[in-house]
Amino acid sequence: MPIMSKPSMETGISIGFITGGTLTAVWSGIWYYYLLNHAPDESGWYYVCTGLFLSGLVFVLIGVTVGHIGRAARRAELPPPEVAQAVANVDQNAAARAPVIAPVNPAQAAVAPAQTVATPGPTAPPLATPVPTSNVYLTPRGTPSVK
């Protein structure tokens, strides 16, 4: 299994905070400009607009901070170079000794041979477990019949 095969979530979280905060700040600025040209009946809307604008800026700041912390944590999570090289060597050795497996046709049912299989010796574990088969054969029309 490769080291650090699962990417960290900090990058996605950081991008989400930065995007959300930027969009909130931009649309709050547009709304504030609208409020300046079309004065509302109550002054409370200026507080709501300013609060959303500042919240957007805080989200951008959080996103930048999470991204910076995530990059620092990623460097801290990596193993030492000698361990990484040892794991890479093990992975290469395992790939070189990969077992050869015959391809299986998924459209054809697996059928166990009727002949016996010779085992290498009494101390060796069995190579394969026999697969139970069925006597039922489906004709092309879909009606079952017994062979």
MDAnalysis code that builds the backbone (N, CA, C; Angstrom):
import MDAnalysis as mda
import numpy as np

u = mda.Universe.empty(441, n_residues=147, atom_resindex=np.repeat(np.arange(147), 3), trajectory=True)
u.add_TopologyAttr("name", ["N", "CA", "C"] * 147)
u.add_TopologyAttr("resid", np.arange(1, 148))
u.add_TopologyAttr("resname", ["MET", "PRO", "ILE", "MET", "SER", "LYS", "PRO", "SER", "MET", "GLU", "THR", "GLY", "ILE", "SER", "ILE", "GLY", "PHE", "ILE", "THR", "GLY", "GLY", "THR", "LEU", "THR", "ALA", "VAL", "TRP", "SER", "GLY", "ILE", "TRP", "TYR", "TYR", "TYR", "LEU", "LEU", "ASN", "HIS", "ALA", "PRO", "ASP", "GLU", "SER", "GLY", "TRP", "TYR", "TYR", "VAL", "CYS", "THR", "GLY", "LEU", "PHE", "LEU", "SER", "GLY", "LEU", "VAL", "PHE", "VAL", "LEU", "ILE", "GLY", "VAL", "THR", "VAL", "GLY", "HIS", "ILE", "GLY", "ARG", "ALA", "ALA", "ARG", "ARG", "ALA", "GLU", "LEU", "PRO", "PRO", "PRO", "GLU", "VAL", "ALA", "GLN", "ALA", "VAL", "ALA", "ASN", "VAL", "ASP", "GLN", "ASN", "ALA", "ALA", "ALA", "ARG", "ALA", "PRO", "VAL", "ILE", "ALA", "PRO", "VAL", "ASN", "PRO", "ALA", "GLN", "ALA", "ALA", "VAL", "ALA", "PRO", "ALA", "GLN", "THR", "VAL", "ALA", "THR", "PRO", "GLY", "PRO", "THR", "ALA", "PRO", "PRO", "LEU", "ALA", "THR", "PRO", "VAL", "PRO", "THR", "SER", "ASN", "VAL", "TYR", "LEU", "THR", "PRO", "ARG", "GLY", "THR", "PRO", "SER", "VAL", "LYS"])
u.atoms.positions = np.array([
    [0.840, -1.172, 0.000],
    [0.000, 0.000, 0.000],
    [0.888, 1.238, 0.000],
    [0.653, 2.172, -0.892],
    [1.518, 3.347, -0.959],
    [1.370, 4.230, 0.278],
    [2.437, 4.889, 0.619],
    [2.410, 5.811, 1.737],
    [1.629, 7.047, 1.320],
    [0.763, 7.545, 2.196],
    [-0.021, 8.762, 1.964],
    [-0.879, 8.636, 0.707],
    [-1.540, 7.496, 0.549],
    [-2.366, 7.297, -0.637],
    [-3.663, 8.093, -0.552],
    [-4.064, 8.494, 0.638],
    [-5.299, 9.257, 0.808],
    [-4.939, 10.731, 0.995],
    [-5.359, 11.589, 0.065],
    [-5.007, 12.999, 0.221],
    [-5.709, 13.619, 1.422],
    [-5.087, 14.648, 1.977],
    [-5.655, 15.282, 3.161],
    [-6.873, 16.114, 2.796],
    [-7.748, 16.305, 3.780],
    [-8.973, 17.065, 3.569],
    [-8.745, 18.559, 3.725],
    [-7.615, 18.962, 4.277],
    [-7.387, 20.377, 4.539],
    [-7.429, 21.213, 3.270],
    [-6.957, 20.668, 2.161],
    [-6.952, 21.419, 0.915],
    [-8.363, 21.750, 0.474],
    [-9.241, 20.759, 0.474],
    [-10.631, 20.995, 0.077],
    [-11.352, 21.933, 1.028],
    [-11.094, 21.783, 2.314],
    [-11.727, 22.662, 3.298],
    [-11.237, 24.093, 3.101],
    [-9.942, 24.257, 2.864],
    [-9.381, 25.582, 2.654],
    [-9.982, 26.251, 1.426],
    [-10.073, 25.520, 0.329],
    [-10.663, 26.073, -0.895],
    [-12.124, 26.435, -0.664],
    [-12.854, 25.605, 0.079],
    [-14.254, 25.900, 0.374],
    [-14.421, 27.166, 1.192],
    [-13.593, 27.329, 2.220],
    [-13.673, 28.536, 3.050],
    [-13.308, 29.788, 2.246],
    [-12.242, 29.690, 1.464],
    [-11.818, 30.854, 0.678],
    [-12.885, 31.224, -0.350],
    [-13.441, 30.225, -1.047],
    [-14.472, 30.497, -2.050],
    [-15.732, 31.066, -1.412],
    [-16.205, 30.420, -0.357],
    [-17.412, 30.894, 0.320],
    [-17.240, 32.284, 0.900],
    [-16.100, 32.533, 1.517],
    [-15.846, 33.843, 2.101],
    [-15.738, 34.933, 1.048],
    [-15.071, 34.624, -0.063],
    [-14.939, 35.611, -1.130],
    [-16.288, 35.947, -1.740],
    [-17.097, 34.913, -2.009],
    [-18.422, 35.168, -2.577],
    [-19.306, 35.957, -1.610],
    [-19.235, 35.635, -0.327],
    [-20.018, 36.368, 0.662],
    [-19.586, 37.834, 0.726],
    [-18.283, 38.076, 0.722],
    [-17.785, 39.451, 0.787],
    [-18.162, 40.232, -0.473],
    [-18.037, 39.610, -1.639],
    [-18.359, 40.301, -2.888],
    [-19.841, 40.665, -2.942],
    [-20.717, 39.707, -2.644],
    [-22.146, 40.003, -2.716],
    [-22.591, 40.957, -1.600],
    [-21.895, 40.945, -0.472],
    [-22.197, 41.928, 0.572],
    [-21.803, 43.326, 0.116],
    [-20.675, 43.424, -0.598],
    [-20.262, 44.714, -1.149],
    [-21.254, 45.234, -2.178],
    [-21.758, 44.329, -3.026],
    [-22.773, 44.732, -4.001],
    [-24.039, 45.199, -3.293],
    [-24.427, 44.484, -2.254],
    [-25.634, 44.854, -1.507],
    [-25.436, 46.194, -0.798],
    [-24.233, 46.421, -0.243],
    [-23.950, 47.684, 0.431],
    [-24.037, 48.856, -0.556],
    [-23.488, 48.654, -1.758],
    [-23.578, 49.686, -2.788],
    [-25.041, 49.957, -3.143],
    [-25.845, 48.915, -3.217],
    [-27.277, 49.081, -3.478],
    [-27.949, 49.855, -2.340],
    [-27.602, 49.533, -1.093],
    [-28.193, 50.231, 0.053],
    [-27.816, 51.718, 0.079],
    [-26.612, 52.041, -0.401],
    [-26.222, 53.452, -0.455],
    [-27.074, 54.228, -1.466],
    [-27.424, 53.590, -2.583],
    [-28.203, 54.255, -3.629],
    [-29.704, 54.209, -3.362],
    [-30.161, 53.207, -2.611],
    [-31.590, 53.062, -2.300],
    [-31.705, 52.902, -0.787],
    [-31.831, 53.979, -0.091],
    [-31.825, 53.965, 1.374],
    [-33.019, 53.183, 1.914],
    [-32.771, 52.205, 2.818],
    [-33.875, 51.444, 3.403],
    [-34.586, 52.267, 4.485],
    [-35.761, 51.777, 4.897],
    [-36.521, 52.455, 5.944],
    [-35.852, 52.323, 7.308],
    [-35.179, 51.215, 7.532],
    [-34.529, 50.964, 8.807],
    [-33.017, 50.916, 8.608],
    [-32.268, 51.325, 9.611],
    [-30.806, 51.309, 9.488],
    [-30.208, 49.947, 9.837],
    [-31.021, 49.016, 10.297],
    [-30.534, 47.689, 10.695],
    [-29.958, 46.896, 9.531],
    [-30.408, 47.194, 8.313],
    [-29.903, 46.463, 7.148],
    [-28.435, 46.763, 6.889],
    [-27.973, 47.954, 7.268],
    [-26.552, 48.263, 7.122],
    [-25.714, 47.379, 8.039],
    [-26.232, 47.087, 9.237],
    [-25.519, 46.198, 10.164],
    [-25.463, 44.772, 9.620],
    [-26.583, 44.328, 9.068],
    [-26.604, 42.970, 8.495],
    [-25.626, 42.880, 7.340],
    [-25.632, 43.883, 6.472],
    [-24.735, 43.879, 5.316],
    [-23.273, 43.935, 5.745],
    [-22.960, 44.789, 6.694],
    [-21.585, 44.896, 7.186],
    [-21.162, 43.610, 7.891],
    [-22.082, 42.999, 8.644],
    [-21.773, 41.735, 9.320],
    [-21.482, 40.618, 8.332],
    [-22.253, 40.550, 7.255],
    [-21.987, 39.533, 6.236],
    [-20.649, 39.781, 5.538],
    [-20.341, 41.037, 5.263],
    [-19.068, 41.369, 4.622],
    [-17.894, 40.951, 5.504],
    [-17.959, 41.300, 6.794],
    [-16.869, 40.941, 7.706],
    [-16.792, 39.427, 7.916],
    [-17.959, 38.757, 7.925],
    [-17.955, 37.289, 8.042],
    [-17.273, 36.659, 6.833],
    [-17.513, 37.204, 5.661],
    [-16.835, 36.707, 4.459],
    [-15.334, 36.866, 4.557],
    [-14.886, 38.010, 5.057],
    [-13.443, 38.221, 5.221],
    [-12.848, 37.249, 6.241],
    [-13.600, 36.974, 7.304],
    [-13.132, 36.014, 8.308],
    [-13.042, 34.610, 7.702],
    [-14.024, 34.237, 6.862],
    [-13.960, 32.931, 6.198],
    [-12.737, 32.828, 5.297],
    [-12.412, 33.890, 4.583],
    [-11.209, 33.876, 3.749],
    [-9.976, 33.694, 4.627],
    [-9.917, 34.398, 5.746],
    [-8.788, 34.274, 6.664],
    [-8.688, 32.851, 7.227],
    [-9.824, 32.255, 7.583],
    [-9.822, 30.876, 8.082],
    [-9.325, 29.926, 6.996],
    [-9.787, 30.119, 5.757],
    [-9.349, 29.260, 4.657],
    [-7.860, 29.331, 4.414],
    [-7.302, 30.534, 4.445],
    [-5.860, 30.692, 4.261],
    [-5.104, 30.034, 5.409],
    [-5.608, 30.188, 6.626],
    [-4.945, 29.602, 7.795],
    [-5.016, 28.079, 7.776],
    [-6.194, 27.533, 7.429],
    [-6.330, 26.068, 7.368],
    [-5.403, 25.501, 6.293],
    [-5.300, 26.186, 5.158],
    [-4.395, 25.718, 4.104],
    [-2.953, 25.708, 4.556],
    [-2.543, 26.747, 5.254],
    [-1.167, 26.822, 5.750],
    [-0.904, 25.736, 6.793],
    [-1.849, 25.547, 7.705],
    [-1.697, 24.515, 8.741],
    [-1.702, 23.123, 8.098],
    [-2.551, 22.914, 7.088],
    [-2.605, 21.614, 6.408],
    [-1.306, 21.272, 5.717],
    [-0.679, 22.278, 5.074],
    [0.609, 22.019, 4.425],
    [1.682, 21.669, 5.449],
    [1.673, 22.352, 6.579],
    [2.656, 22.059, 7.623],
    [2.416, 20.671, 8.228],
    [1.157, 20.333, 8.418],
    [0.835, 19.018, 8.989],
    [1.189, 17.899, 8.017],
    [1.010, 18.118, 6.727],
    [1.335, 17.092, 5.737],
    [2.822, 16.776, 5.784],
    [3.654, 17.791, 5.902],
    [5.099, 17.547, 6.010],
    [5.421, 16.768, 7.286],
    [4.683, 17.054, 8.362],
    [4.936, 16.365, 9.629],
    [4.446, 14.923, 9.593],
    [3.421, 14.616, 8.766],
    [2.883, 13.259, 8.698],
    [3.743, 12.316, 7.865],
    [4.553, 12.843, 6.967],
    [5.368, 11.989, 6.107],
    [6.416, 11.245, 6.925],
    [6.635, 9.979, 6.592],
    [7.675, 9.230, 7.304],
    [9.062, 9.700, 6.863],
    [10.091, 9.321, 7.621],
    [11.461, 9.681, 7.223],
    [11.785, 9.094, 5.852],
    [12.710, 9.692, 5.108],
    [13.028, 9.218, 3.750],
    [13.488, 7.766, 3.691],
    [14.238, 7.303, 4.714],
    [14.716, 5.914, 4.674],
    [13.551, 4.923, 4.809],
    [12.516, 5.278, 5.581],
    [11.344, 4.399, 5.703],
    [10.561, 4.405, 4.397],
    [10.416, 5.569, 3.786],
    [9.694, 5.653, 2.513],
    [10.387, 4.814, 1.450],
    [11.722, 4.842, 1.396],
    [12.457, 4.046, 0.412],
    [12.309, 2.557, 0.696],
    [12.294, 2.163, 1.976],
    [12.125, 0.748, 2.320],
    [10.740, 0.254, 1.897],
    [9.718, 1.063, 2.103],
    [8.373, 0.673, 1.694],
    [8.281, 0.593, 0.180],
    [8.932, 1.513, -0.520],
    [8.934, 1.473, -1.980],
    [9.613, 0.203, -2.485],
    [10.702, -0.210, -1.840],
    [11.378, -1.449, -2.234],
    [10.486, -2.660, -2.001],
    [9.774, -2.689, -0.878],
    [8.865, -3.801, -0.590],
    [7.760, -3.852, -1.637],
    [7.199, -2.684, -2.002],
    [6.143, -2.637, -3.019],
    [6.655, -3.143, -4.365],
    [7.881, -2.777, -4.731],
    [8.444, -3.229, -6.003],
    [8.680, -4.738, -5.988],
    [9.172, -5.267, -4.858],
    [9.396, -6.710, -4.757],
    [8.073, -7.471, -4.843],
    [7.035, -6.945, -4.197],
    [5.735, -7.607, -4.246],
    [5.158, -7.563, -5.650],
    [5.362, -6.475, -6.352],
    [4.866, -6.376, -7.728],
    [5.618, -7.328, -8.646],
    [6.889, -7.552, -8.390],
    [7.675, -8.464, -9.221],
    [7.246, -9.911, -9.012],
    [6.746, -10.252, -7.831],
    [6.337, -11.615, -7.531],
    [4.821, -11.786, -7.589],
    [4.135, -10.965, -8.347],
    [2.675, -11.046, -8.425],
    [2.258, -12.386, -9.021],
    [1.247, -13.039, -8.453],
    [0.808, -14.331, -8.982],
    [0.122, -14.145, -10.341],
    [0.305, -15.148, -11.184],
    [-0.327, -15.117, -12.497],
    [-1.721, -15.700, -12.346],
    [-2.713, -14.961, -12.751],
    [-4.095, -15.394, -12.631],
    [-4.705, -15.438, -14.025],
    [-5.326, -16.564, -14.340],
    [-5.971, -16.696, -15.645],
    [-7.218, -15.827, -15.677],
    [-7.469, -15.168, -16.805],
    [-8.677, -14.333, -16.886],
    [-9.933, -15.191, -16.852],
    [-10.971, -14.655, -16.247],
    [-12.238, -15.360, -16.120],
    [-13.252, -14.663, -17.008],
    [-13.994, -15.446, -17.772],
    [-15.046, -14.902, -18.611],
    [-16.292, -14.748, -17.748],
    [-16.751, -13.508, -17.465],
    [-17.897, -13.335, -16.581],
    [-19.205, -13.819, -17.198],
    [-19.259, -13.966, -18.508],
    [-20.491, -14.411, -19.153],
    [-20.666, -15.923, -19.038],
    [-19.610, -16.647, -18.736],
    [-19.675, -18.104, -18.654],
    [-19.544, -18.518, -17.192],
    [-20.390, -19.431, -16.762],
    [-20.348, -19.896, -15.376],
    [-19.089, -20.721, -15.150],
    [-18.543, -20.659, -13.944],
    [-17.352, -21.427, -13.605],
    [-17.724, -22.895, -13.450],
    [-16.938, -23.772, -14.062],
    [-17.192, -25.208, -14.015],
    [-15.928, -25.881, -13.499],
    [-16.091, -26.702, -12.479],
    [-14.948, -27.432, -11.938],
    [-14.692, -28.662, -12.806],
    [-13.429, -28.989, -13.073],
    [-13.129, -30.171, -13.883],
    [-13.464, -31.450, -13.115],
    [-13.801, -32.494, -13.862],
    [-14.167, -33.767, -13.249],
    [-12.938, -34.575, -12.862],
    [-11.756, -34.187, -13.274],
    [-10.547, -34.939, -12.969],
    [-9.993, -34.539, -11.609],
    [-9.148, -35.378, -11.063],
    [-8.546, -35.087, -9.758],
    [-7.293, -34.258, -9.960],
    [-6.992, -33.449, -8.954],
    [-5.815, -32.590, -9.016],
    [-4.784, -33.153, -8.047],
    [-3.553, -33.325, -8.534],
    [-2.483, -33.848, -7.687],
    [-1.938, -32.726, -6.821],
    [-1.750, -33.016, -5.548],
    [-1.186, -32.025, -4.634],
    [0.308, -32.261, -4.514],
    [1.104, -31.213, -4.265],
    [2.553, -31.370, -4.208],
    [3.047, -32.261, -3.075],
    [2.368, -32.285, -1.957],
    [2.846, -33.107, -0.855],
    [1.873, -33.046, 0.303],
    [2.068, -33.900, 1.307],
    [1.127, -33.926, 2.420],
    [1.219, -32.677, 3.312],
    [2.358, -31.969, 3.318],
    [2.484, -30.815, 4.194],
    [2.011, -29.513, 3.543],
    [1.831, -29.499, 2.249],
    [1.432, -28.270, 1.557],
    [-0.080, -28.063, 1.691],
    [-0.504, -26.828, 1.861],
    [-1.943, -26.556, 1.933],
    [-2.585, -26.739, 0.551],
    [-3.876, -26.957, 0.496],
    [-4.528, -27.144, -0.807],
    [-4.399, -25.872, -1.653],
    [-4.215, -26.079, -2.954],
    [-4.042, -24.945, -3.860],
    [-5.355, -24.227, -4.114],
    [-6.439, -24.959, -4.233],
    [-7.723, -24.324, -4.524],
    [-8.839, -25.165, -3.919],
    [-9.929, -24.537, -3.595],
    [-11.091, -25.221, -3.074],
    [-12.018, -25.528, -4.242],
    [-12.496, -26.763, -4.369],
    [-13.384, -27.069, -5.487],
    [-14.671, -26.249, -5.407],
    [-15.152, -25.839, -6.550],
    [-16.354, -25.038, -6.633],
    [-17.539, -25.954, -6.923],
    [-18.616, -25.903, -6.106],
    [-19.774, -26.746, -6.409],
    [-20.447, -26.261, -7.692],
    [-20.879, -27.223, -8.490],
    [-21.532, -26.875, -9.758],
    [-22.975, -27.341, -9.718],
    [-23.727, -26.897, -10.680],
    [-25.140, -27.223, -10.753],
    [-25.418, -28.006, -12.034],
    [-26.460, -28.831, -12.000],
    [-26.848, -29.586, -13.180],
    [-27.833, -28.820, -14.054],
    [-28.274, -27.678, -13.628],
    [-29.300, -26.945, -14.346],
    [-28.660, -26.149, -15.469],
    [-29.208, -26.301, -16.659],
    [-28.737, -25.566, -17.820],
    [-29.869, -24.692, -18.321],
    [-29.600, -23.393, -18.502],
    [-30.618, -22.487, -18.999],
    [-30.513, -22.406, -20.509],
    [-31.604, -22.721, -21.169],
    [-31.638, -22.632, -22.627],
    [-31.769, -21.178, -23.029],
    [-31.501, -20.844, -24.266],
    [-31.567, -19.453, -24.689],
    [-32.946, -18.818, -24.467],
    [-34.025, -19.635, -24.473],
    [-35.341, -19.075, -24.252],
    [-35.587, -18.789, -22.780],
    [-34.745, -19.264, -21.897],
    [-34.866, -18.967, -20.485],
    [-35.592, -20.033, -19.691],
    [-36.004, -21.145, -20.298],
    [-36.667, -22.215, -19.552],
    [-35.617, -23.193, -19.060],
    [-35.596, -23.551, -17.765],
    [-34.578, -24.471, -17.260],
    [-34.840, -25.909, -17.691],
    [-33.764, -26.604, -17.941],
    [-33.864, -28.031, -18.244],
    [-32.675, -28.734, -17.611],
    [-32.810, -30.002, -17.329],
    [-31.762, -30.771, -16.666],
    [-30.931, -31.461, -17.725],
    [-29.633, -31.389, -17.587],
    [-28.721, -32.039, -18.523],
    [-28.654, -33.513, -18.264],
])
